[in-house]
Amino acid sequence: MACLAVACPPYTGALLYALHVEETQTVVRTWAPLNNTDIDIDTTSPWNYALVASAEHPPVFHRLGSPGALPFGIRYPSVLTAAGRLVPGWAATHSAPKEPPASPLDCGAAAGQCGPVVNLTLVPYGATNIRLSALPWTPA
């Protein structure tokens, strides 16, 4: 399979990147006597983006520093910034997840209307609790 700049999963070497989404944590239950806690992790951030694969919007690698003692902690040693477009028609719920739309996504089609081009931050996959790395792509 041939890959455009961001048409395949966002890799840097052996490291896979995922879309950064803000997370909310809700305690479901705390188990005594060890004080173990079950949590529910969710997000209210938009997540349904298509990556823009074009020479005008190349992904950019940013090294933020050393990962430190916890290489997959919340502090990211590197990120990718890439152009993306919101895909409002791609939605999911807890009970009915929906697969990503087929790529290349036609943002001009009636069923595939997309938002304007925005900058997205992609972070190391292993440093996330909510992971979305299978993103569709659209030409500019």
Secondary structure, DSSP 8 states (H G I E B T S, - for coil): ----TTTS--EETTEEEEE----EEEEEEEETTTTEEEEEEE--S---EEEEESTTS--EEEE-----SSTTSSS-SEEEEEEEEE-TT----SSS------SS--TTSGGG----EEEEEEEEGGG-SS------EEE-
